[in-house]
Amino acid sequence: MAETRRLGTLLFPDFELLDVCGPLEVLGVLPDHFEVVLVAEGGGAVRSFQGQSLVADHDLDECPPLDVLLVPGGLGTRREVENEPLLAWLREHAQAATLVMTVCTGSGLLARSGALDGRRATSNKRAFDWAASQGPNVEWIRRARWIDDGKFVTSSGVSAGIDMTLHVVAREIGREVAEEAAWRIEYTWHRDADVDPFVEPRR
């Protein structure tokens, strides 16, 4: 019987919608392996930058123990890096979780909490310098679709979170399971983390 892990996804105002929905689309086809919950300060509906809202299952203070933590990015991260209660929550749950994933500028938010100190990480290329400025003790790697640093796995922007999540599924559960998940969501999985077509400025 598969081990089911509880994965908590952090929501905050102006999060990037695909940063959340992309990884959860992958994990949603693996219900025997992942129980997904949404968490937000204050609970309830949280509006994305795109305008649509997702509804948190738990307030931060009522969040159950998490095996896996997913931190999305989005323009809201610029505000949340000044949110000390949220940063404290991130530090606590990143320490307790066995696996922490970030998408886009979620790595900047996590870095601001101190949880990424001494780790390798990447972020959205358009916002890379901002994200890196949030964690001077992080080894930031610009050219990467995602970075696997053991417990911490961080991805580049937006759609890269899907590639990262499939990589995590392959690592944690098995390559065949990841291939099946990619097939079920009809997604062409970019398997090489070093191939980053968005690292160069757009001309």
N, C-alpha and C positions, 0 to 999 in steps of 0.2 A: 504494500500500500504506500502511495506517495506521501511524503512529508508535506504538510500544508504550512506555509509561512505567512504570517500576517504582514502585509506591506502597507505602510502608511504614506499617503501622498499629501504633501503640504499644499494648501491653497492660501492665497493672499490676493487682495485686490490688484487687478491688472496683471495677473499671471498670464503666460502665453498658453493659449488653448491647446495647441498640438504638443507642447512640452508635456502636458498631462495625458491627453487623450491618445497620443501615439503609443507611448509605453503601455498604457492600460489596455489598449486594443490588443497588444501582444499578450499581455498577462491574462486578459479576459478569456482567452481560448485555452487557458491552463488552470481551470478552477480547482483541480485536485492538488495543485502545487502552490497556488497563491490565493489568499483571502485579501482582497483589496478594500481599504477603508480610506476615506478622505478626511483630512483634519484641517481646521482653520481656527484662528483666534476669534472667539465668539461664536463659532459654529455657524450653521445656517448657510444661506445662499451666498456665494462669492462670485463677483463679476470678473470675467476675464477681460484682457485688453481688447479682445475682438468684440466684446459686448454681450456674449452669452455667459450665463452663470452655471456653476456647478454647486451642488449642495453638499456641505461637509457632514459627515456622519458623527464627528466628535469635535468638541471644543478642545483646545490645547490641554486644558487642565483635566479633562475627562478622557484623554486618549489612552487606550489600553496599551500594554507593552507591544513593541513593534520588533519584528525580526529584520525587516527591510524598511529603509527610509528612502523616499523619492522626493527630491527637491527640484521643482521646475524653475524656469527663469521667466523673463518678461520685464517690461518697464517697471512693474511694481517692485522689483528687487531694489531699485534705486532708493525707494522710500524705506523698505524693510531693513536695510542695512543699519538704520538708525533705531530700530525697534528692539530695545534691549531685552524685554521679556521673550520675544520671539527668538532672539539669538541665544538666550539661555536655554530655551526649549530645544533648539537645534543641537547645541553642545551636548545636552543630556541624552537626547535620543540617538544622536550619531554615535556616542560612546557606547550606548547599550545595544544598538543594533549589530547584527552580524554582517550586514551589507548596506552600504549607502550609495545611492545613485543620484547624480544631478544631470539636468539638461540645461543647455544654454547658460544664461547668467545665474542659474541656480548655484553654480560653482562659486561665483563671487559672493553670493549670500552665505553659503556654507563656509567659505574662507573667512568672511568677516567674523564668524562665530569662533574662529580658532580651530575648528575641527579638522581642517585640512593642513595644518602646520606640519611641515616636514614631508608632505606628500607631493606626488606629481599630479597635475590636473590640467584640463583644457577648458575652453569656453567658446561661446559664439564669437566668430571672427570679427564681426562688425563692432562688437562691444568688448573685444578681448582686453584692451588696455584698461578699461574701467574695471572689469572683473579682476584682472591681475593686481590692480591697485588696492583691492580689498584684502589681499593676503600676501604681504611681503615675505612671509616665511614659507610660502608654497613654491614648488618648482613648476612654473607655468610652461606648458609646451604648446606653442601656437599651431604647428602643423600636425594635426591629429583629428581624425573623425571622432575618436573617443580615446580615453586613457584608462587602462586597467591598472590600478595600483593596489591590488589585493582587495581589502575591505571597501575601498573607495573607487568607484568607477564614474568618471565624468565624461560628458559628451560635448561636442560642438553644438551649433544652434539648431533648434526646432526639430526638423526631421531626423537629424542625427541621433536623437533620442531613441528612435525606433531601432536603428542599427545597433546602438549600444545595448538596448534591452534584449535583442535577439542574441547578442554576444554573451550577455549575462546568463540567459537561459541555456545556451550551449555549454557554458562553463560550469554552471551549477547543476544542471539536470542532464544535459546530453545534446550532442550535435543533431541527432535525428529529431529530437523534440523541437529544437529551434527551427530546423528545416520545415518540419510539419506546421509549426506556428506561422512561419513566413508564407507558406503555401496557402494556409487557410485564410489569411488576411489579404492574399494576392499582392504580396509586397516583394519587390526585388531587393533582396538583402545585400547591402554593401559590406562584405565580410572583412575587408582589409582596413584596419584602423589607421594605417599610415597614408592611405589615399584620401586626401582632403582637398576636393576641388574648389573649395571656397576660401582657402587661405590667402590667395593672391587678391589684391584690390581689384574691384570691377573696373574695366576700362570702357 
